[in-house]
């Protein structure tokens, strides 16, 4: 059994990018089966900070895919 993290990142300069999807697809093509998709969380980026506060922005999300090995 394997647990892989996949998700999406959003960057104002670079645009949208995905991570982990290629590995999940490769394993499915090799015969693995998806057993579960688990909730993940937000990906946050720091915009700036001062002595009292840190400013953050939502820059993507991620979750986990549990695969049964082929």
PDB file of N, H, CA, C and O in Angstrom:
ATOM      1  N   UNK A   1       0.848  -1.164   0.000  1.00  0.00           N
ATOM      2  CA  UNK A   1       0.000   0.000   0.000  1.00  0.00           C
ATOM      3  C   UNK A   1       0.905   1.242   0.000  1.00  0.00           C
ATOM      4  O   UNK A   1       1.944   1.267   0.659  1.00  0.00           O
ATOM      5  N   UNK A   2       0.495   2.255  -0.741  1.00  0.00           N
ATOM      6  H   UNK A   2      -0.349   2.235  -1.276  1.00  0.00           H
ATOM      7  CA  UNK A   2       1.249   3.497  -0.831  1.00  0.00           C
ATOM      8  C   UNK A   2       0.305   4.681  -0.640  1.00  0.00           C
ATOM      9  O   UNK A   2      -0.834   4.664  -1.106  1.00  0.00           O
ATOM     10  N   UNK A   3       0.789   5.692   0.043  1.00  0.00           N
ATOM     11  H   UNK A   3       1.715   5.705   0.422  1.00  0.00           H
ATOM     12  CA  UNK A   3       0.031   6.925   0.221  1.00  0.00           C
ATOM     13  C   UNK A   3       0.805   8.048  -0.450  1.00  0.00           C
ATOM     14  O   UNK A   3       1.942   8.341  -0.081  1.00  0.00           O
ATOM     15  N   UNK A   4       0.181   8.668  -1.435  1.00  0.00           N
ATOM     16  H   UNK A   4      -0.743   8.429  -1.735  1.00  0.00           H
ATOM     17  CA  UNK A   4       0.819   9.739  -2.190  1.00  0.00           C
ATOM     18  C   UNK A   4       0.068  11.040  -1.982  1.00  0.00           C
ATOM     19  O   UNK A   4      -1.159  11.052  -1.877  1.00  0.00           O
ATOM     20  N   UNK A   5       0.807  12.130  -1.924  1.00  0.00           N
ATOM     21  H   UNK A   5       1.803  12.121  -2.010  1.00  0.00           H
ATOM     22  CA  UNK A   5       0.205  13.449  -1.771  1.00  0.00           C
ATOM     23  C   UNK A   5       0.098  14.090  -3.150  1.00  0.00           C
ATOM     24  O   UNK A   5       1.069  14.123  -3.906  1.00  0.00           O
ATOM     25  N   UNK A   6      -1.083  14.597  -3.467  1.00  0.00           N
ATOM     26  H   UNK A   6      -1.871  14.570  -2.853  1.00  0.00           H
ATOM     27  CA  UNK A   6      -1.282  15.306  -4.724  1.00  0.00           C
ATOM     28  C   UNK A   6      -1.984  16.630  -4.438  1.00  0.00           C
ATOM     29  O   UNK A   6      -2.619  16.798  -3.398  1.00  0.00           O
ATOM     30  N   UNK A   7      -1.861  17.553  -5.365  1.00  0.00           N
ATOM     31  H   UNK A   7      -1.345  17.416  -6.211  1.00  0.00           H
ATOM     32  CA  UNK A   7      -2.521  18.826  -5.149  1.00  0.00           C
ATOM     33  C   UNK A   7      -2.260  19.823  -6.253  1.00  0.00           C
ATOM     34  O   UNK A   7      -1.782  19.486  -7.337  1.00  0.00           O
ATOM     35  N   UNK A   8      -2.587  21.054  -5.942  1.00  0.00           N
ATOM     36  H   UNK A   8      -2.975  21.328  -5.062  1.00  0.00           H
ATOM     37  CA  UNK A   8      -2.476  22.155  -6.891  1.00  0.00           C
ATOM     38  C   UNK A   8      -1.837  23.340  -6.174  1.00  0.00           C
ATOM     39  O   UNK A   8      -2.131  23.613  -5.010  1.00  0.00           O
ATOM     40  N   UNK A   9      -0.957  24.038  -6.892  1.00  0.00           N
ATOM     41  H   UNK A   9      -0.718  23.815  -7.837  1.00  0.00           H
ATOM     42  CA  UNK A   9      -0.356  25.270  -6.385  1.00  0.00           C
ATOM     43  C   UNK A   9      -0.735  26.402  -7.330  1.00  0.00           C
ATOM     44  O   UNK A   9      -0.782  26.230  -8.548  1.00  0.00           O
ATOM     45  N   UNK A  10      -1.004  27.558  -6.741  1.00  0.00           N
ATOM     46  H   UNK A  10      -0.966  27.697  -5.752  1.00  0.00           H
ATOM     47  CA  UNK A  10      -1.365  28.731  -7.527  1.00  0.00           C
ATOM     48  C   UNK A  10      -0.383  29.837  -7.188  1.00  0.00           C
ATOM     49  O   UNK A  10      -0.257  30.243  -6.032  1.00  0.00           O
ATOM     50  N   UNK A  11       0.308  30.317  -8.205  1.00  0.00           N
ATOM     51  H   UNK A  11       0.205  29.988  -9.144  1.00  0.00           H
ATOM     52  CA  UNK A  11       1.288  31.385  -8.034  1.00  0.00           C
ATOM     53  C   UNK A  11       0.945  32.496  -9.017  1.00  0.00           C
ATOM     54  O   UNK A  11       0.741  32.234 -10.202  1.00  0.00           O
ATOM     55  N   UNK A  12       0.881  33.717  -8.541  1.00  0.00           N
ATOM     56  H   UNK A  12       1.047  33.930  -7.579  1.00  0.00           H
ATOM     57  CA  UNK A  12       0.490  34.844  -9.397  1.00  0.00           C
ATOM     58  C   UNK A  12       1.448  35.040 -10.571  1.00  0.00           C
ATOM     59  O   UNK A  12       1.023  35.496 -11.633  1.00  0.00           O
ATOM     60  N   UNK A  13       2.713  34.712 -10.408  1.00  0.00           N
ATOM     61  H   UNK A  13       3.059  34.342  -9.545  1.00  0.00           H
ATOM     62  CA  UNK A  13       3.696  34.885 -11.481  1.00  0.00           C
ATOM     63  C   UNK A  13       3.838  33.640 -12.351  1.00  0.00           C
ATOM     64  O   UNK A  13       3.958  33.749 -13.572  1.00  0.00           O
ATOM     65  N   UNK A  14       3.825  32.465 -11.738  1.00  0.00           N
ATOM     66  H   UNK A  14       3.728  32.377 -10.746  1.00  0.00           H
ATOM     67  CA  UNK A  14       4.057  31.210 -12.463  1.00  0.00           C
ATOM     68  C   UNK A  14       2.776  30.548 -12.941  1.00  0.00           C
ATOM     69  O   UNK A  14       2.825  29.684 -13.816  1.00  0.00           O
ATOM     70  N   UNK A  15       1.623  30.931 -12.388  1.00  0.00           N
ATOM     71  H   UNK A  15       1.583  31.634 -11.677  1.00  0.00           H
ATOM     72  CA  UNK A  15       0.360  30.325 -12.767  1.00  0.00           C
ATOM     73  C   UNK A  15       0.028  29.115 -11.915  1.00  0.00           C
ATOM     74  O   UNK A  15       0.477  29.006 -10.774  1.00  0.00           O
ATOM     75  N   UNK A  16      -0.759  28.206 -12.473  1.00  0.00           N
ATOM     76  H   UNK A  16      -1.123  28.295 -13.400  1.00  0.00           H
ATOM     77  CA  UNK A  16      -1.229  27.016 -11.769  1.00  0.00           C
ATOM     78  C   UNK A  16      -0.341  25.833 -12.106  1.00  0.00           C
ATOM     79  O   UNK A  16       0.023  25.625 -13.263  1.00  0.00           O
ATOM     80  N   UNK A  17       0.007  25.059 -11.085  1.00  0.00           N
ATOM     81  H   UNK A  17      -0.288  25.228 -10.144  1.00  0.00           H
ATOM     82  CA  UNK A  17       0.762  23.828 -11.307  1.00  0.00           C
ATOM     83  C   UNK A  17       0.204  22.727 -10.407  1.00  0.00           C
ATOM     84  O   UNK A  17      -0.322  22.991  -9.326  1.00  0.00           O
ATOM     85  N   UNK A  18       0.330  21.522 -10.869  1.00  0.00           N
ATOM     86  H   UNK A  18       0.757  21.308 -11.747  1.00  0.00           H
ATOM     87  CA  UNK A  18      -0.130  20.352 -10.143  1.00  0.00           C
ATOM     88  C   UNK A  18       1.074  19.555  -9.679  1.00  0.00           C
ATOM     89  O   UNK A  18       2.128  19.592 -10.314  1.00  0.00           O
ATOM     90  N   UNK A  19       0.928  18.838  -8.581  1.00  0.00           N
ATOM     91  H   UNK A  19       0.072  18.808  -8.065  1.00  0.00           H
ATOM     92  CA  UNK A  19       2.002  17.957  -8.134  1.00  0.00           C
ATOM     93  C   UNK A  19       1.426  16.615  -7.709  1.00  0.00           C
ATOM     94  O   UNK A  19       0.313  16.538  -7.187  1.00  0.00           O
ATOM     95  N   UNK A  20       2.198  15.561  -7.940  1.00  0.00           N
ATOM     96  H   UNK A  20       3.102  15.624  -8.364  1.00  0.00           H
ATOM     97  CA  UNK A  20       1.824  14.222  -7.526  1.00  0.00           C
ATOM     98  C   UNK A  20       0.923  13.466  -8.481  1.00  0.00           C
ATOM     99  O   UNK A  20       0.826  12.243  -8.388  1.00  0.00           O
ATOM    100  N   UNK A  21       0.263  14.155  -9.392  1.00  0.00           N
ATOM    101  H   UNK A  21       0.342  15.149  -9.468  1.00  0.00           H
ATOM    102  CA  UNK A  21      -0.702  13.525 -10.291  1.00  0.00           C
ATOM    103  C   UNK A  21      -0.018  12.522 -11.220  1.00  0.00           C
ATOM    104  O   UNK A  21      -0.556  11.447 -11.482  1.00  0.00           O
ATOM    105  N   UNK A  22       1.153  12.873 -11.709  1.00  0.00           N
ATOM    106  H   UNK A  22       1.591  13.747 -11.496  1.00  0.00           H
ATOM    107  CA  UNK A  22       1.861  11.978 -12.638  1.00  0.00           C
ATOM    108  C   UNK A  22       2.185  10.639 -11.985  1.00  0.00           C
ATOM    109  O   UNK A  22       2.043   9.588 -12.611  1.00  0.00           O
ATOM    110  N   UNK A  23       2.620  10.678 -10.725  1.00  0.00           N
ATOM    111  H   UNK A  23       2.735  11.531 -10.217  1.00  0.00           H
ATOM    112  CA  UNK A  23       2.958   9.441 -10.022  1.00  0.00           C
ATOM    113  C   UNK A  23       1.720   8.586  -9.773  1.00  0.00           C
ATOM    114  O   UNK A  23       1.772   7.366  -9.930  1.00  0.00           O
ATOM    115  N   UNK A  24       0.614   9.206  -9.389  1.00  0.00           N
ATOM    116  H   UNK A  24       0.572  10.197  -9.262  1.00  0.00           H
ATOM    117  CA  UNK A  24      -0.631   8.455  -9.190  1.00  0.00           C
ATOM    118  C   UNK A  24      -1.061   7.810 -10.500  1.00  0.00           C
ATOM    119  O   UNK A  24      -1.412   6.630 -10.517  1.00  0.00           O
ATOM    120  N   UNK A  25      -1.040   8.558 -11.591  1.00  0.00           N
ATOM    121  H   UNK A  25      -0.755   9.517 -11.576  1.00  0.00           H
ATOM    122  CA  UNK A  25      -1.419   8.010 -12.897  1.00  0.00           C
ATOM    123  C   UNK A  25      -0.491   6.880 -13.331  1.00  0.00           C
ATOM    124  O   UNK A  25      -0.942   5.884 -13.896  1.00  0.00           O
ATOM    125  N   UNK A  26       0.803   7.035 -13.065  1.00  0.00           N
ATOM    126  H   UNK A  26       1.169   7.844 -12.606  1.00  0.00           H
ATOM    127  CA  UNK A  26       1.765   5.981 -13.424  1.00  0.00           C
ATOM    128  C   UNK A  26       1.447   4.692 -12.677  1.00  0.00           C
ATOM    129  O   UNK A  26       1.472   3.608 -13.259  1.00  0.00           O
ATOM    130  N   UNK A  27       1.151   4.813 -11.401  1.00  0.00           N
ATOM    131  H   UNK A  27       1.131   5.694 -10.929  1.00  0.00           H
ATOM    132  CA  UNK A  27       0.847   3.617 -10.601  1.00  0.00           C
ATOM    133  C   UNK A  27      -0.474   2.972 -11.013  1.00  0.00           C
ATOM    134  O   UNK A  27      -0.586   1.747 -11.036  1.00  0.00           O
ATOM    135  N   UNK A  28      -1.469   3.788 -11.338  1.00  0.00           N
ATOM    136  H   UNK A  28      -1.378   4.783 -11.320  1.00  0.00           H
ATOM    137  CA  UNK A  28      -2.750   3.235 -11.816  1.00  0.00           C
ATOM    138  C   UNK A  28      -2.538   2.496 -13.134  1.00  0.00           C
ATOM    139  O   UNK A  28      -3.080   1.408 -13.326  1.00  0.00           O
ATOM    140  N   UNK A  29      -1.757   3.074 -14.040  1.00  0.00           N
ATOM    141  H   UNK A  29      -1.317   3.958 -13.884  1.00  0.00           H
ATOM    142  CA  UNK A  29      -1.469   2.429 -15.322  1.00  0.00           C
ATOM    143  C   UNK A  29      -0.715   1.113 -15.133  1.00  0.00           C
ATOM    144  O   UNK A  29      -0.831   0.203 -15.954  1.00  0.00           O
ATOM    145  N   UNK A  30       0.061   1.016 -14.044  1.00  0.00           N
ATOM    146  H   UNK A  30       0.155   1.755 -13.377  1.00  0.00           H
ATOM    147  CA  UNK A  30       0.807  -0.206 -13.754  1.00  0.00           C
ATOM    148  C   UNK A  30      -0.042  -1.237 -13.014  1.00  0.00           C
ATOM    149  O   UNK A  30       0.443  -2.324 -12.697  1.00  0.00           O
ATOM    150  N   UNK A  31      -1.317  -0.903 -12.733  1.00  0.00           N
ATOM    151  H   UNK A  31      -1.710  -0.020 -12.991  1.00  0.00           H
ATOM    152  CA  UNK A  31      -2.213  -1.867 -12.127  1.00  0.00           C
ATOM    153  C   UNK A  31      -2.615  -1.590 -10.690  1.00  0.00           C
ATOM    154  O   UNK A  31      -3.408  -2.343 -10.123  1.00  0.00           O
ATOM    155  N   UNK A  32      -2.092  -0.533 -10.086  1.00  0.00           N
ATOM    156  H   UNK A  32      -1.448   0.078 -10.547  1.00  0.00           H
ATOM    157  CA  UNK A  32      -2.509  -0.196  -8.719  1.00  0.00           C
ATOM    158  C   UNK A  32      -3.963   0.259  -8.720  1.00  0.00           C
ATOM    159  O   UNK A  32      -4.491   0.712  -9.736  1.00  0.00           O
ATOM    160  N   UNK A  33      -4.586   0.130  -7.577  1.00  0.00           N
ATOM    161  H   UNK A  33      -4.157  -0.237  -6.751  1.00  0.00           H
ATOM    162  CA  UNK A  33      -5.989   0.499  -7.429  1.00  0.00           C
ATOM    163  C   UNK A  33      -6.119   1.550  -6.335  1.00  0.00           C
ATOM    164  O   UNK A  33      -5.483   1.432  -5.288  1.00  0.00           O
ATOM    165  N   UNK A  34      -6.935   2.576  -6.563  1.00  0.00           N
ATOM    166  H   UNK A  34      -7.452   2.672  -7.414  1.00  0.00           H
ATOM    167  CA  UNK A  34      -7.169   3.607  -5.554  1.00  0.00           C
ATOM    168  C   UNK A  34      -8.093   3.040  -4.483  1.00  0.00           C
ATOM    169  O   UNK A  34      -9.200   2.589  -4.777  1.00  0.00           O
ATOM    170  N   UNK A  35      -7.627   3.069  -3.239  1.00  0.00           N
ATOM    171  H   UNK A  35      -6.728   3.435  -2.999  1.00  0.00           H
ATOM    172  CA  UNK A  35      -8.416   2.562  -2.120  1.00  0.00           C
ATOM    173  C   UNK A  35      -9.147   3.674  -1.380  1.00  0.00           C
ATOM    174  O   UNK A  35     -10.251   3.479  -0.872  1.00  0.00           O
ATOM    175  N   UNK A  36      -8.519   4.835  -1.327  1.00  0.00           N
ATOM    176  H   UNK A  36      -7.622   4.993  -1.739  1.00  0.00           H
ATOM    177  CA  UNK A  36      -9.077   5.904  -0.504  1.00  0.00           C
ATOM    178  C   UNK A  36      -8.480   7.241  -0.936  1.00  0.00           C
ATOM    179  O   UNK A  36      -7.327   7.316  -1.360  1.00  0.00           O
ATOM    180  N   UNK A  37      -9.277   8.276  -0.822  1.00  0.00           N
ATOM    181  H   UNK A  37     -10.214   8.215  -0.478  1.00  0.00           H
ATOM    182  CA  UNK A  37      -8.792   9.646  -0.983  1.00  0.00           C
ATOM    183  C   UNK A  37      -9.049  10.339   0.335  1.00  0.00           C
ATOM    184  O   UNK A  37     -10.192  10.459   0.776  1.00  0.00           O
ATOM    185  N   UNK A  38      -7.962  10.800   0.971  1.00  0.00           N
ATOM    186  H   UNK A  38      -7.034  10.702   0.613  1.00  0.00           H
ATOM    187  CA  UNK A  38      -8.054  11.412   2.295  1.00  0.00           C
ATOM    188  C   UNK A  38      -7.971  12.933   2.186  1.00  0.00           C
ATOM    189  O   UNK A  38      -7.272  13.464   1.323  1.00  0.00           O
ATOM    190  N   UNK A  39      -8.682  13.619   3.057  1.00  0.00           N
ATOM    191  H   UNK A  39      -9.250  13.188   3.758  1.00  0.00           H
ATOM    192  CA  UNK A  39      -8.597  15.081   3.029  1.00  0.00           C
ATOM    193  C   UNK A  39      -7.193  15.542   3.383  1.00  0.00           C
ATOM    194  O   UNK A  39      -6.487  14.903   4.164  1.00  0.00           O
ATOM    195  N   UNK A  40      -6.814  16.638   2.806  1.00  0.00           N
ATOM    196  H   UNK A  40      -7.387  17.156   2.172  1.00  0.00           H
ATOM    197  CA  UNK A  40      -5.511  17.222   3.087  1.00  0.00           C
ATOM    198  C   UNK A  40      -5.683  18.570   3.745  1.00  0.00           C
ATOM    199  O   UNK A  40      -6.266  18.685   4.823  1.00  0.00           O
ATOM    200  N   UNK A  41      -5.179  19.567   3.097  1.00  0.00           N
ATOM    201  H   UNK A  41      -4.705  19.474   2.222  1.00  0.00           H
ATOM    202  CA  UNK A  41      -5.283  20.885   3.691  1.00  0.00           C
ATOM    203  C   UNK A  41      -4.905  21.972   2.713  1.00  0.00           C
ATOM    204  O   UNK A  41      -4.648  21.727   1.535  1.00  0.00           O
ATOM    205  N   UNK A  42      -4.880  23.160   3.232  1.00  0.00           N
ATOM    206  H   UNK A  42      -5.088  23.359   4.189  1.00  0.00           H
ATOM    207  CA  UNK A  42      -4.548  24.330   2.435  1.00  0.00           C
ATOM    208  C   UNK A  42      -3.037  24.490   2.350  1.00  0.00           C
ATOM    209  O   UNK A  42      -2.311  24.138   3.280  1.00  0.00           O
ATOM    210  N   UNK A  43      -2.579  25.016   1.247  1.00  0.00           N
ATOM    211  H   UNK A  43      -3.169  25.302   0.491  1.00  0.00           H
ATOM    212  CA  UNK A  43      -1.188  25.411   1.093  1.00  0.00           C
ATOM    213  C   UNK A  43      -1.179  26.934   1.188  1.00  0.00           C
ATOM    214  O   UNK A  43      -1.815  27.621   0.390  1.00  0.00           O
ATOM    215  N   UNK A  44      -0.460  27.443   2.161  1.00  0.00           N
ATOM    216  H   UNK A  44       0.057  26.885   2.809  1.00  0.00           H
ATOM    217  CA  UNK A  44      -0.433  28.874   2.408  1.00  0.00           C
ATOM    218  C   UNK A  44       0.951  29.439   2.083  1.00  0.00           C
ATOM    219  O   UNK A  44       1.966  28.763   2.253  1.00  0.00           O
ATOM    220  N   UNK A  45       0.974  30.683   1.616  1.00  0.00           N
ATOM    221  H   UNK A  45       0.150  31.232   1.478  1.00  0.00           H
ATOM    222  CA  UNK A  45       2.227  31.388   1.342  1.00  0.00           C
ATOM    223  C   UNK A  45       2.245  32.688   2.127  1.00  0.00           C
ATOM    224  O   UNK A  45       1.223  33.353   2.295  1.00  0.00           O
ATOM    225  N   UNK A  46       3.418  33.026   2.595  1.00  0.00           N
ATOM    226  H   UNK A  46       4.249  32.486   2.459  1.00  0.00           H
ATOM    227  CA  UNK A  46       3.575  34.259   3.348  1.00  0.00           C
ATOM    228  C   UNK A  46       3.672  35.443   2.396  1.00  0.00           C
ATOM    229  O   UNK A  46       4.481  35.442   1.469  1.00  0.00           O
ATOM    230  N   UNK A  47       2.844  36.445   2.635  1.00  0.00           N
ATOM    231  H   UNK A  47       2.187  36.445   3.388  1.00  0.00           H
ATOM    232  CA  UNK A  47       2.877  37.670   1.835  1.00  0.00           C
ATOM    233  C   UNK A  47       3.803  38.711   2.449  1.00  0.00           C
ATOM    234  O   UNK A  47       4.412  39.512   1.740  1.00  0.00           O
ATOM    235  N   UNK A  48       3.898  38.689   3.739  1.00  0.00           N
ATOM    236  H   UNK A  48       3.403  38.038   4.314  1.00  0.00           H
ATOM    237  CA  UNK A  48       4.730  39.650   4.449  1.00  0.00           C
ATOM    238  C   UNK A  48       4.499  39.549   5.938  1.00  0.00           C
ATOM    239  O   UNK A  48       3.569  38.881   6.389  1.00  0.00           O
ATOM    240  N   UNK A  49       5.346  40.211   6.698  1.00  0.00           N
ATOM    241  H   UNK A  49       6.102  40.754   6.331  1.00  0.00           H
ATOM    242  CA  UNK A  49       5.174  40.208   8.140  1.00  0.00           C
ATOM    243  C   UNK A  49       5.789  41.470   8.726  1.00  0.00           C
ATOM    244  O   UNK A  49       6.666  42.102   8.138  1.00  0.00           O
ATOM    245  N   UNK A  50       5.297  41.803   9.895  1.00  0.00           N
ATOM    246  H   UNK A  50       4.584  41.289  10.372  1.00  0.00           H
ATOM    247  CA  UNK A  50       5.880  42.893  10.659  1.00  0.00           C
ATOM    248  C   UNK A  50       6.082  42.387  12.079  1.00  0.00           C
ATOM    249  O   UNK A  50       6.052  41.179  12.316  1.00  0.00           O
ATOM    250  N   UNK A  51       6.283  43.279  13.007  1.00  0.00           N
ATOM    251  H   UNK A  51       6.307  44.260  12.815  1.00  0.00           H
ATOM    252  CA  UNK A  51       6.568  42.870  14.390  1.00  0.00           C
ATOM    253  C   UNK A  51       5.415  42.122  15.049  1.00  0.00           C
ATOM    254  O   UNK A  51       5.635  41.310  15.948  1.00  0.00           O
ATOM    255  N   UNK A  52       4.187  42.390  14.607  1.00  0.00           N
ATOM    256  H   UNK A  52       4.008  43.049  13.877  1.00  0.00           H
ATOM    257  CA  UNK A  52       3.022  41.809  15.276  1.00  0.00           C
ATOM    258  C   UNK A  52       2.256  40.785  14.449  1.00  0.00           C
ATOM    259  O   UNK A  52       1.611  39.905  15.019  1.00  0.00           O
ATOM    260  N   UNK A  53       2.308  40.870  13.134  1.00  0.00           N
ATOM    261  H   UNK A  53       2.832  41.585  12.671  1.00  0.00           H
ATOM    262  CA  UNK A  53       1.451  40.044  12.283  1.00  0.00           C
ATOM    263  C   UNK A  53       2.213  39.411  11.132  1.00  0.00           C
ATOM    264  O   UNK A  53       3.248  39.904  10.683  1.00  0.00           O
ATOM    265  N   UNK A  54       1.660  38.306  10.677  1.00  0.00           N
ATOM    266  H   UNK A  54       0.820  37.905  11.041  1.00  0.00           H
ATOM    267  CA  UNK A  54       2.139  37.662   9.450  1.00  0.00           C
ATOM    268  C   UNK A  54       0.950  37.629   8.496  1.00  0.00           C
ATOM    269  O   UNK A  54      -0.130  37.164   8.860  1.00  0.00           O
ATOM    270  N   UNK A  55       1.149  38.121   7.276  1.00  0.00           N
ATOM    271  H   UNK A  55       2.026  38.498   6.980  1.00  0.00           H
ATOM    272  CA  UNK A  55       0.082  38.090   6.265  1.00  0.00           C
ATOM    273  C   UNK A  55       0.288  36.868   5.389  1.00  0.00           C
ATOM    274  O   UNK A  55       1.371  36.647   4.848  1.00  0.00           O
ATOM    275  N   UNK A  56      -0.779  36.072   5.258  1.00  0.00           N
ATOM    276  H   UNK A  56      -1.659  36.252   5.698  1.00  0.00           H
ATOM    277  CA  UNK A  56      -0.728  34.832   4.481  1.00  0.00           C
ATOM    278  C   UNK A  56      -1.793  34.876   3.395  1.00  0.00           C
ATOM    279  O   UNK A  56      -2.776  35.610   3.492  1.00  0.00           O
ATOM    280  N   UNK A  57      -1.571  34.070   2.354  1.00  0.00           N
ATOM    281  H   UNK A  57      -0.772  33.474   2.275  1.00  0.00           H
ATOM    282  CA  UNK A  57      -2.578  33.926   1.307  1.00  0.00           C
ATOM    283  C   UNK A  57      -2.698  32.446   0.945  1.00  0.00           C
ATOM    284  O   UNK A  57      -1.732  31.689   1.035  1.00  0.00           O
ATOM    285  N   UNK A  58      -3.881  32.058   0.542  1.00  0.00           N
ATOM    286  H   UNK A  58      -4.667  32.673   0.469  1.00  0.00           H
ATOM    287  CA  UNK A  58      -4.115  30.692   0.077  1.00  0.00           C
ATOM    288  C   UNK A  58      -3.435  30.532  -1.278  1.00  0.00           C
ATOM    289  O   UNK A  58      -3.690  31.299  -2.206  1.00  0.00           O
ATOM    290  N   UNK A  59      -2.565  29.526  -1.381  1.00  0.00           N
ATOM    291  H   UNK A  59      -2.358  28.903  -0.627  1.00  0.00           H
ATOM    292  CA  UNK A  59      -1.854  29.337  -2.643  1.00  0.00           C
ATOM    293  C   UNK A  59      -1.989  27.921  -3.181  1.00  0.00           C
ATOM    294  O   UNK A  59      -1.192  27.497  -4.018  1.00  0.00           O
ATOM    295  N   UNK A  60      -2.992  27.184  -2.708  1.00  0.00           N
ATOM    296  H   UNK A  60      -3.640  27.528  -2.028  1.00  0.00           H
ATOM    297  CA  UNK A  60      -3.240  25.848  -3.238  1.00  0.00           C
ATOM    298  C   UNK A  60      -3.884  24.945  -2.214  1.00  0.00           C
ATOM    299  O   UNK A  60      -4.294  25.381  -1.138  1.00  0.00           O
ATOM    300  N   UNK A  61      -3.965  23.675  -2.570  1.00  0.00           N
ATOM    301  H   UNK A  61      -3.632  23.320  -3.444  1.00  0.00           H
ATOM    302  CA  UNK A  61      -4.502  22.671  -1.657  1.00  0.00           C
ATOM    303  C   UNK A  61      -3.896  21.318  -2.001  1.00  0.00           C
ATOM    304  O   UNK A  61      -3.380  21.108  -3.099  1.00  0.00           O
ATOM    305  N   UNK A  62      -3.970  20.417  -1.049  1.00  0.00           N
ATOM    306  H   UNK A  62      -4.389  20.587  -0.157  1.00  0.00           H
ATOM    307  CA  UNK A  62      -3.415  19.085  -1.259  1.00  0.00           C
ATOM    308  C   UNK A  62      -4.283  18.061  -0.558  1.00  0.00           C
ATOM    309  O   UNK A  62      -5.016  18.386   0.376  1.00  0.00           O
ATOM    310  N   UNK A  63      -4.194  16.814  -1.018  1.00  0.00           N
ATOM    311  H   UNK A  63      -3.598  16.550  -1.777  1.00  0.00           H
ATOM    312  CA  UNK A  63      -4.855  15.698  -0.360  1.00  0.00           C
ATOM    313  C   UNK A  63      -4.063  14.448  -0.628  1.00  0.00           C
ATOM    314  O   UNK A  63      -3.112  14.470  -1.410  1.00  0.00           O
ATOM    315  N   UNK A  64      -4.437  13.357   0.005  1.00  0.00           N
ATOM    316  H   UNK A  64      -5.210  13.338   0.640  1.00  0.00           H
ATOM    317  CA  UNK A  64      -3.697  12.099  -0.096  1.00  0.00           C
ATOM    318  C   UNK A  64      -4.508  11.049  -0.845  1.00  0.00           C
ATOM    319  O   UNK A  64      -5.722  10.935  -0.675  1.00  0.00           O
ATOM    320  N   UNK A  65      -3.813  10.293  -1.669  1.00  0.00           N
ATOM    321  H   UNK A  65      -2.827  10.385  -1.808  1.00  0.00           H
ATOM    322  CA  UNK A  65      -4.413   9.170  -2.384  1.00  0.00           C
ATOM    323  C   UNK A  65      -3.756   7.895  -1.874  1.00  0.00           C
ATOM    324  O   UNK A  65      -2.535   7.750  -1.930  1.00  0.00           O
ATOM    325  N   UNK A  66      -4.563   6.984  -1.382  1.00  0.00           N
ATOM    326  H   UNK A  66      -5.556   7.102  -1.337  1.00  0.00           H
ATOM    327  CA  UNK A  66      -4.058   5.703  -0.895  1.00  0.00           C
ATOM    328  C   UNK A  66      -4.260   4.679  -1.992  1.00  0.00           C
ATOM    329  O   UNK A  66      -5.374   4.478  -2.477  1.00  0.00           O
ATOM    330  N   UNK A  67      -3.168   4.033  -2.378  1.00  0.00           N
ATOM    331  H   UNK A  67      -2.264   4.196  -1.984  1.00  0.00           H
ATOM    332  CA  UNK A  67      -3.191   3.068  -3.476  1.00  0.00           C
ATOM    333  C   UNK A  67      -2.815   1.674  -2.975  1.00  0.00           C
ATOM    334  O   UNK A  67      -1.944   1.514  -2.119  1.00  0.00           O
ATOM    335  N   UNK A  68      -3.490   0.681  -3.527  1.00  0.00           N
ATOM    336  H   UNK A  68      -4.197   0.811  -4.222  1.00  0.00           H
ATOM    337  CA  UNK A  68      -3.115  -0.715  -3.308  1.00  0.00           C
ATOM    338  C   UNK A  68      -2.097  -1.057  -4.384  1.00  0.00           C
ATOM    339  O   UNK A  68      -2.349  -0.849  -5.571  1.00  0.00           O
ATOM    340  N   UNK A  69      -0.956  -1.578  -3.978  1.00  0.00           N
ATOM    341  H   UNK A  69      -0.750  -1.747  -3.014  1.00  0.00           H
ATOM    342  CA  UNK A  69       0.073  -1.922  -4.958  1.00  0.00           C
ATOM    343  C   UNK A  69      -0.399  -3.021  -5.901  1.00  0.00           C
ATOM    344  O   UNK A  69      -1.168  -3.906  -5.526  1.00  0.00           O
ATOM    345  N   UNK A  70       0.080  -2.937  -7.125  1.00  0.00           N
ATOM    346  H   UNK A  70       0.704  -2.217  -7.430  1.00  0.00           H
ATOM    347  CA  UNK A  70      -0.295  -3.912  -8.164  1.00  0.00           C
ATOM    348  C   UNK A  70       0.290  -5.269  -7.855  1.00  0.00           C
ATOM    349  O   UNK A  70       0.085  -6.217  -8.612  1.00  0.00           O
TER     350      UNK A  70
END
